[in-house]
Amino acid sequence: MSRKDPCQKHACEIQKCLQANNYLESKCEAVLQEMRKCCARYKGRSGCCSGFEREEREREK
């Protein structure tokens, strides 16, 4: 039995927000920030966070 991805809920919220706002990321900044927090908390344990972790590594360069 696999464990539930700890950030899956946030990923779904991002999709819902983007769909509701014609994919304008600026309208979903609060939801995106919650996902970033979740990814920081569960670093390396959430498959949903790969893009956010890559974004963080790019900023650190």
PyMOL Python script that loads the backbone (N, CA, C, O; Angstrom):
from pymol import cmd

cmd.read_pdbstr("""\
ATOM      1  N   MET A   1       0.845  -1.184   0.000  1.00  0.00           N
ATOM      2  CA  MET A   1       0.000   0.000   0.000  1.00  0.00           C
ATOM      3  C   MET A   1       0.887   1.243   0.000  1.00  0.00           C
ATOM      4  O   MET A   1       1.742   1.392   0.873  1.00  0.00           O
ATOM      5  N   SER A   2       0.694   2.121  -0.958  1.00  0.00           N
ATOM      6  CA  SER A   2       1.524   3.320  -1.032  1.00  0.00           C
ATOM      7  C   SER A   2       0.946   4.430  -0.160  1.00  0.00           C
ATOM      8  O   SER A   2      -0.255   4.495   0.101  1.00  0.00           O
ATOM      9  N   ARG A   3       1.840   5.283   0.270  1.00  0.00           N
ATOM     10  CA  ARG A   3       1.400   6.422   1.092  1.00  0.00           C
ATOM     11  C   ARG A   3       0.878   7.536   0.200  1.00  0.00           C
ATOM     12  O   ARG A   3       1.310   7.695  -0.942  1.00  0.00           O
ATOM     13  N   LYS A   4      -0.034   8.283   0.728  1.00  0.00           N
ATOM     14  CA  LYS A   4      -0.581   9.432   0.000  1.00  0.00           C
ATOM     15  C   LYS A   4       0.467  10.531  -0.057  1.00  0.00           C
ATOM     16  O   LYS A   4       1.146  10.808   0.932  1.00  0.00           O
ATOM     17  N   ASP A   5       0.591  11.145  -1.204  1.00  0.00           N
ATOM     18  CA  ASP A   5       1.547  12.236  -1.374  1.00  0.00           C
ATOM     19  C   ASP A   5       1.126  13.399  -0.473  1.00  0.00           C
ATOM     20  O   ASP A   5      -0.012  13.860  -0.563  1.00  0.00           O
ATOM     21  N   PRO A   6       2.020  13.880   0.391  1.00  0.00           N
ATOM     22  CA  PRO A   6       1.635  14.923   1.348  1.00  0.00           C
ATOM     23  C   PRO A   6       1.248  16.255   0.708  1.00  0.00           C
ATOM     24  O   PRO A   6       0.567  17.064   1.337  1.00  0.00           O
ATOM     25  N   CYS A   7       1.672  16.491  -0.530  1.00  0.00           N
ATOM     26  CA  CYS A   7       1.357  17.775  -1.180  1.00  0.00           C
ATOM     27  C   CYS A   7       0.335  17.631  -2.306  1.00  0.00           C
ATOM     28  O   CYS A   7       0.071  18.593  -3.028  1.00  0.00           O
ATOM     29  N   GLN A   8      -0.236  16.449  -2.460  1.00  0.00           N
ATOM     30  CA  GLN A   8      -1.217  16.203  -3.522  1.00  0.00           C
ATOM     31  C   GLN A   8      -2.403  17.165  -3.431  1.00  0.00           C
ATOM     32  O   GLN A   8      -2.868  17.682  -4.447  1.00  0.00           O
ATOM     33  N   LYS A   9      -2.884  17.400  -2.225  1.00  0.00           N
ATOM     34  CA  LYS A   9      -4.032  18.296  -2.032  1.00  0.00           C
ATOM     35  C   LYS A   9      -3.728  19.685  -2.593  1.00  0.00           C
ATOM     36  O   LYS A   9      -4.571  20.291  -3.254  1.00  0.00           O
ATOM     37  N   HIS A  10      -2.523  20.182  -2.329  1.00  0.00           N
ATOM     38  CA  HIS A  10      -2.144  21.509  -2.815  1.00  0.00           C
ATOM     39  C   HIS A  10      -2.027  21.525  -4.340  1.00  0.00           C
ATOM     40  O   HIS A  10      -2.404  22.502  -4.987  1.00  0.00           O
ATOM     41  N   ALA A  11      -1.506  20.443  -4.907  1.00  0.00           N
ATOM     42  CA  ALA A  11      -1.398  20.352  -6.365  1.00  0.00           C
ATOM     43  C   ALA A  11      -2.784  20.409  -7.008  1.00  0.00           C
ATOM     44  O   ALA A  11      -2.969  21.058  -8.038  1.00  0.00           O
ATOM     45  N   CYS A  12      -3.743  19.737  -6.405  1.00  0.00           N
ATOM     46  CA  CYS A  12      -5.119  19.770  -6.922  1.00  0.00           C
ATOM     47  C   CYS A  12      -5.722  21.170  -6.804  1.00  0.00           C
ATOM     48  O   CYS A  12      -6.435  21.624  -7.699  1.00  0.00           O
ATOM     49  N   GLU A  13      -5.434  21.841  -5.704  1.00  0.00           N
ATOM     50  CA  GLU A  13      -5.935  23.210  -5.513  1.00  0.00           C
ATOM     51  C   GLU A  13      -5.357  24.151  -6.571  1.00  0.00           C
ATOM     52  O   GLU A  13      -6.055  25.037  -7.064  1.00  0.00           O
ATOM     53  N   ILE A  14      -4.091  23.959  -6.918  1.00  0.00           N
ATOM     54  CA  ILE A  14      -3.469  24.777  -7.966  1.00  0.00           C
ATOM     55  C   ILE A  14      -4.195  24.551  -9.283  1.00  0.00           C
ATOM     56  O   ILE A  14      -4.528  25.511  -9.977  1.00  0.00           O
ATOM     57  N   GLN A  15      -4.445  23.295  -9.635  1.00  0.00           N
ATOM     58  CA  GLN A  15      -5.138  23.001 -10.888  1.00  0.00           C
ATOM     59  C   GLN A  15      -6.527  23.630 -10.923  1.00  0.00           C
ATOM     60  O   GLN A  15      -6.924  24.215 -11.931  1.00  0.00           O
ATOM     61  N   LYS A  16      -7.256  23.508  -9.832  1.00  0.00           N
ATOM     62  CA  LYS A  16      -8.603  24.100  -9.778  1.00  0.00           C
ATOM     63  C   LYS A  16      -8.535  25.615  -9.938  1.00  0.00           C
ATOM     64  O   LYS A  16      -9.328  26.203 -10.674  1.00  0.00           O
ATOM     65  N   CYS A  17      -7.588  26.242  -9.248  1.00  0.00           N
ATOM     66  CA  CYS A  17      -7.455  27.693  -9.314  1.00  0.00           C
ATOM     67  C   CYS A  17      -7.081  28.143 -10.726  1.00  0.00           C
ATOM     68  O   CYS A  17      -7.667  29.084 -11.261  1.00  0.00           O
ATOM     69  N   LEU A  18      -6.110  27.468 -11.319  1.00  0.00           N
ATOM     70  CA  LEU A  18      -5.685  27.843 -12.671  1.00  0.00           C
ATOM     71  C   LEU A  18      -6.824  27.683 -13.673  1.00  0.00           C
ATOM     72  O   LEU A  18      -7.030  28.549 -14.523  1.00  0.00           O
ATOM     73  N   GLN A  19      -7.556  26.593 -13.579  1.00  0.00           N
ATOM     74  CA  GLN A  19      -8.681  26.378 -14.491  1.00  0.00           C
ATOM     75  C   GLN A  19      -9.746  27.454 -14.315  1.00  0.00           C
ATOM     76  O   GLN A  19     -10.336  27.912 -15.293  1.00  0.00           O
ATOM     77  N   ALA A  20      -9.988  27.853 -13.082  1.00  0.00           N
ATOM     78  CA  ALA A  20     -11.011  28.860 -12.802  1.00  0.00           C
ATOM     79  C   ALA A  20     -10.585  30.262 -13.230  1.00  0.00           C
ATOM     80  O   ALA A  20     -11.423  31.148 -13.389  1.00  0.00           O
ATOM     81  N   ASN A  21      -9.275  30.460 -13.416  1.00  0.00           N
ATOM     82  CA  ASN A  21      -8.752  31.794 -13.730  1.00  0.00           C
ATOM     83  C   ASN A  21      -8.007  31.844 -15.061  1.00  0.00           C
ATOM     84  O   ASN A  21      -7.046  32.598 -15.216  1.00  0.00           O
ATOM     85  N   ASN A  22      -8.454  31.037 -16.014  1.00  0.00           N
ATOM     86  CA  ASN A  22      -7.859  31.024 -17.354  1.00  0.00           C
ATOM     87  C   ASN A  22      -6.341  30.882 -17.333  1.00  0.00           C
ATOM     88  O   ASN A  22      -5.641  31.490 -18.143  1.00  0.00           O
ATOM     89  N   TYR A  23      -5.843  30.079 -16.405  1.00  0.00           N
ATOM     90  CA  TYR A  23      -4.417  29.752 -16.295  1.00  0.00           C
ATOM     91  C   TYR A  23      -3.524  30.970 -16.076  1.00  0.00           C
ATOM     92  O   TYR A  23      -2.373  30.990 -16.512  1.00  0.00           O
ATOM     93  N   LEU A  24      -4.057  31.978 -15.401  1.00  0.00           N
ATOM     94  CA  LEU A  24      -3.256  33.144 -15.013  1.00  0.00           C
ATOM     95  C   LEU A  24      -2.653  32.864 -13.637  1.00  0.00           C
ATOM     96  O   LEU A  24      -3.345  32.916 -12.620  1.00  0.00           O
ATOM     97  N   GLU A  25      -1.347  32.567 -13.624  1.00  0.00           N
ATOM     98  CA  GLU A  25      -0.684  32.228 -12.362  1.00  0.00           C
ATOM     99  C   GLU A  25      -0.805  33.338 -11.330  1.00  0.00           C
ATOM    100  O   GLU A  25      -0.874  33.069 -10.131  1.00  0.00           O
ATOM    101  N   SER A  26      -0.831  34.581 -11.790  1.00  0.00           N
ATOM    102  CA  SER A  26      -0.904  35.709 -10.856  1.00  0.00           C
ATOM    103  C   SER A  26      -2.175  35.664 -10.007  1.00  0.00           C
ATOM    104  O   SER A  26      -2.187  36.178  -8.889  1.00  0.00           O
ATOM    105  N   LYS A  27      -3.229  35.063 -10.519  1.00  0.00           N
ATOM    106  CA  LYS A  27      -4.486  34.956  -9.775  1.00  0.00           C
ATOM    107  C   LYS A  27      -4.440  33.849  -8.722  1.00  0.00           C
ATOM    108  O   LYS A  27      -5.318  33.766  -7.863  1.00  0.00           O
ATOM    109  N   CYS A  28      -3.423  33.008  -8.791  1.00  0.00           N
ATOM    110  CA  CYS A  28      -3.335  31.841  -7.902  1.00  0.00           C
ATOM    111  C   CYS A  28      -2.096  31.895  -7.016  1.00  0.00           C
ATOM    112  O   CYS A  28      -1.647  30.862  -6.520  1.00  0.00           O
ATOM    113  N   GLU A  29      -1.551  33.063  -6.815  1.00  0.00           N
ATOM    114  CA  GLU A  29      -0.295  33.185  -6.068  1.00  0.00           C
ATOM    115  C   GLU A  29      -0.398  32.619  -4.654  1.00  0.00           C
ATOM    116  O   GLU A  29       0.546  31.988  -4.178  1.00  0.00           O
ATOM    117  N   ALA A  30      -1.518  32.832  -3.978  1.00  0.00           N
ATOM    118  CA  ALA A  30      -1.670  32.318  -2.609  1.00  0.00           C
ATOM    119  C   ALA A  30      -1.635  30.787  -2.592  1.00  0.00           C
ATOM    120  O   ALA A  30      -1.019  30.186  -1.711  1.00  0.00           O
ATOM    121  N   VAL A  31      -2.290  30.167  -3.560  1.00  0.00           N
ATOM    122  CA  VAL A  31      -2.314  28.706  -3.643  1.00  0.00           C
ATOM    123  C   VAL A  31      -0.922  28.183  -3.989  1.00  0.00           C
ATOM    124  O   VAL A  31      -0.482  27.173  -3.440  1.00  0.00           O
ATOM    125  N   LEU A  32      -0.235  28.863  -4.891  1.00  0.00           N
ATOM    126  CA  LEU A  32       1.127  28.475  -5.259  1.00  0.00           C
ATOM    127  C   LEU A  32       2.067  28.589  -4.063  1.00  0.00           C
ATOM    128  O   LEU A  32       2.946  27.747  -3.877  1.00  0.00           O
ATOM    129  N   GLN A  33       1.886  29.620  -3.261  1.00  0.00           N
ATOM    130  CA  GLN A  33       2.730  29.804  -2.079  1.00  0.00           C
ATOM    131  C   GLN A  33       2.507  28.677  -1.072  1.00  0.00           C
ATOM    132  O   GLN A  33       3.459  28.207  -0.449  1.00  0.00           O
ATOM    133  N   GLU A  34       1.271  28.245  -0.911  1.00  0.00           N
ATOM    134  CA  GLU A  34       0.986  27.121  -0.012  1.00  0.00           C
ATOM    135  C   GLU A  34       1.676  25.851  -0.508  1.00  0.00           C
ATOM    136  O   GLU A  34       2.177  25.058   0.289  1.00  0.00           O
ATOM    137  N   MET A  35       1.698  25.665  -1.826  1.00  0.00           N
ATOM    138  CA  MET A  35       2.384  24.501  -2.395  1.00  0.00           C
ATOM    139  C   MET A  35       3.885  24.594  -2.123  1.00  0.00           C
ATOM    140  O   MET A  35       4.516  23.600  -1.762  1.00  0.00           O
ATOM    141  N   ARG A  36       4.450  25.778  -2.293  1.00  0.00           N
ATOM    142  CA  ARG A  36       5.885  25.954  -2.012  1.00  0.00           C
ATOM    143  C   ARG A  36       6.206  25.618  -0.559  1.00  0.00           C
ATOM    144  O   ARG A  36       7.221  24.983  -0.271  1.00  0.00           O
ATOM    145  N   LYS A  37       5.340  26.045   0.349  1.00  0.00           N
ATOM    146  CA  LYS A  37       5.540  25.736   1.774  1.00  0.00           C
ATOM    147  C   LYS A  37       5.485  24.232   2.008  1.00  0.00           C
ATOM    148  O   LYS A  37       6.311  23.683   2.737  1.00  0.00           O
ATOM    149  N   CYS A  38       4.522  23.574   1.397  1.00  0.00           N
ATOM    150  CA  CYS A  38       4.391  22.129   1.550  1.00  0.00           C
ATOM    151  C   CYS A  38       5.630  21.427   0.993  1.00  0.00           C
ATOM    152  O   CYS A  38       6.153  20.500   1.611  1.00  0.00           O
ATOM    153  N   CYS A  39       6.089  21.865  -0.157  1.00  0.00           N
ATOM    154  CA  CYS A  39       7.263  21.244  -0.771  1.00  0.00           C
ATOM    155  C   CYS A  39       8.509  21.454   0.081  1.00  0.00           C
ATOM    156  O   CYS A  39       9.355  20.565   0.169  1.00  0.00           O
ATOM    157  N   ALA A  40       8.626  22.610   0.701  1.00  0.00           N
ATOM    158  CA  ALA A  40       9.770  22.860   1.584  1.00  0.00           C
ATOM    159  C   ALA A  40       9.696  21.947   2.803  1.00  0.00           C
ATOM    160  O   ALA A  40      10.713  21.436   3.273  1.00  0.00           O
ATOM    161  N   ARG A  41       8.507  21.753   3.297  1.00  0.00           N
ATOM    162  CA  ARG A  41       8.315  20.912   4.483  1.00  0.00           C
ATOM    163  C   ARG A  41       8.588  19.436   4.186  1.00  0.00           C
ATOM    164  O   ARG A  41       9.180  18.733   5.005  1.00  0.00           O
ATOM    165  N   TYR A  42       8.154  18.970   3.012  1.00  0.00           N
ATOM    166  CA  TYR A  42       8.282  17.555   2.659  1.00  0.00           C
ATOM    167  C   TYR A  42       9.308  17.344   1.548  1.00  0.00           C
ATOM    168  O   TYR A  42       9.123  16.479   0.691  1.00  0.00           O
ATOM    169  N   LYS A  43      10.359  18.105   1.557  1.00  0.00           N
ATOM    170  CA  LYS A  43      11.387  18.060   0.515  1.00  0.00           C
ATOM    171  C   LYS A  43      11.834  16.618   0.241  1.00  0.00           C
ATOM    172  O   LYS A  43      12.208  15.883   1.155  1.00  0.00           O
ATOM    173  N   GLY A  44      11.785  16.239  -1.028  1.00  0.00           N
ATOM    174  CA  GLY A  44      12.214  14.913  -1.431  1.00  0.00           C
ATOM    175  C   GLY A  44      11.206  13.804  -1.173  1.00  0.00           C
ATOM    176  O   GLY A  44      11.462  12.655  -1.535  1.00  0.00           O
ATOM    177  N   ARG A  45      10.075  14.109  -0.561  1.00  0.00           N
ATOM    178  CA  ARG A  45       9.083  13.076  -0.234  1.00  0.00           C
ATOM    179  C   ARG A  45       7.788  13.223  -1.020  1.00  0.00           C
ATOM    180  O   ARG A  45       6.891  12.389  -0.898  1.00  0.00           O
ATOM    181  N   SER A  46       7.684  14.269  -1.821  1.00  0.00           N
ATOM    182  CA  SER A  46       6.456  14.499  -2.575  1.00  0.00           C
ATOM    183  C   SER A  46       6.759  14.539  -4.070  1.00  0.00           C
ATOM    184  O   SER A  46       7.521  15.385  -4.538  1.00  0.00           O
ATOM    185  N   GLY A  47       6.158  13.622  -4.805  1.00  0.00           N
ATOM    186  CA  GLY A  47       6.333  13.608  -6.251  1.00  0.00           C
ATOM    187  C   GLY A  47       5.730  14.832  -6.923  1.00  0.00           C
ATOM    188  O   GLY A  47       6.140  15.202  -8.023  1.00  0.00           O
ATOM    189  N   CYS A  48       4.775  15.451  -6.281  1.00  0.00           N
ATOM    190  CA  CYS A  48       4.124  16.642  -6.830  1.00  0.00           C
ATOM    191  C   CYS A  48       5.052  17.853  -6.834  1.00  0.00           C
ATOM    192  O   CYS A  48       4.771  18.847  -7.502  1.00  0.00           O
ATOM    193  N   CYS A  49       6.141  17.775  -6.101  1.00  0.00           N
ATOM    194  CA  CYS A  49       6.992  18.949  -5.890  1.00  0.00           C
ATOM    195  C   CYS A  49       8.180  19.054  -6.836  1.00  0.00           C
ATOM    196  O   CYS A  49       8.975  19.985  -6.704  1.00  0.00           O
ATOM    197  N   SER A  50       8.331  18.143  -7.776  1.00  0.00           N
ATOM    198  CA  SER A  50       9.539  18.145  -8.597  1.00  0.00           C
ATOM    199  C   SER A  50       9.771  19.493  -9.283  1.00  0.00           C
ATOM    200  O   SER A  50      10.900  19.983  -9.299  1.00  0.00           O
ATOM    201  N   GLY A  51       8.745  20.088  -9.839  1.00  0.00           N
ATOM    202  CA  GLY A  51       8.901  21.385 -10.500  1.00  0.00           C
ATOM    203  C   GLY A  51       9.224  22.502  -9.528  1.00  0.00           C
ATOM    204  O   GLY A  51       9.999  23.402  -9.851  1.00  0.00           O
ATOM    205  N   PHE A  52       8.646  22.455  -8.355  1.00  0.00           N
ATOM    206  CA  PHE A  52       8.895  23.483  -7.350  1.00  0.00           C
ATOM    207  C   PHE A  52      10.305  23.348  -6.782  1.00  0.00           C
ATOM    208  O   PHE A  52      10.960  24.352  -6.503  1.00  0.00           O
ATOM    209  N   GLU A  53      10.771  22.116  -6.610  1.00  0.00           N
ATOM    210  CA  GLU A  53      12.130  21.901  -6.120  1.00  0.00           C
ATOM    211  C   GLU A  53      13.146  22.347  -7.164  1.00  0.00           C
ATOM    212  O   GLU A  53      14.185  22.909  -6.816  1.00  0.00           O
ATOM    213  N   ARG A  54      12.859  22.103  -8.431  1.00  0.00           N
ATOM    214  CA  ARG A  54      13.740  22.551  -9.517  1.00  0.00           C
ATOM    215  C   ARG A  54      13.792  24.082  -9.536  1.00  0.00           C
ATOM    216  O   ARG A  54      14.861  24.669  -9.699  1.00  0.00           O
ATOM    217  N   GLU A  55      12.641  24.716  -9.369  1.00  0.00           N
ATOM    218  CA  GLU A  55      12.561  26.180  -9.325  1.00  0.00           C
ATOM    219  C   GLU A  55      13.425  26.730  -8.190  1.00  0.00           C
ATOM    220  O   GLU A  55      14.125  27.727  -8.365  1.00  0.00           O
ATOM    221  N   GLU A  56      13.374  26.080  -7.036  1.00  0.00           N
ATOM    222  CA  GLU A  56      14.154  26.520  -5.881  1.00  0.00           C
ATOM    223  C   GLU A  56      15.653  26.382  -6.150  1.00  0.00           C
ATOM    224  O   GLU A  56      16.433  27.269  -5.805  1.00  0.00           O
ATOM    225  N   ARG A  57      16.053  25.265  -6.768  1.00  0.00           N
ATOM    226  CA  ARG A  57      17.478  25.071  -7.087  1.00  0.00           C
ATOM    227  C   ARG A  57      17.963  26.133  -8.061  1.00  0.00           C
ATOM    228  O   ARG A  57      19.082  26.629  -7.930  1.00  0.00           O
ATOM    229  N   GLU A  58      17.134  26.486  -9.034  1.00  0.00           N
ATOM    230  CA  GLU A  58      17.513  27.512 -10.014  1.00  0.00           C
ATOM    231  C   GLU A  58      17.700  28.871  -9.343  1.00  0.00           C
ATOM    232  O   GLU A  58      18.600  29.627  -9.708  1.00  0.00           O
ATOM    233  N   ARG A  59      16.860  29.177  -8.374  1.00  0.00           N
ATOM    234  CA  ARG A  59      16.974  30.456  -7.657  1.00  0.00           C
ATOM    235  C   ARG A  59      18.242  30.512  -6.826  1.00  0.00           C
ATOM    236  O   ARG A  59      18.819  31.583  -6.639  1.00  0.00           O
ATOM    237  N   GLU A  60      18.681  29.358  -6.323  1.00  0.00           N
ATOM    238  CA  GLU A  60      19.858  29.319  -5.463  1.00  0.00           C
ATOM    239  C   GLU A  60      21.152  29.503  -6.239  1.00  0.00           C
ATOM    240  O   GLU A  60      22.184  29.813  -5.644  1.00  0.00           O
ATOM    241  N   LYS A  61      21.119  29.320  -7.550  1.00  0.00           N
ATOM    242  CA  LYS A  61      22.338  29.449  -8.370  1.00  0.00           C
ATOM    243  C   LYS A  61      22.794  30.877  -8.473  1.00  0.00           C
ATOM    244  O   LYS A  61      23.801  31.159  -9.124  1.00  0.00           O
TER     245      LYS A  61
END
""", "prot")
cmd.dss("prot")
cmd.show_as("cartoon", "prot")
cmd.util.cbc("prot")
cmd.orient("prot")
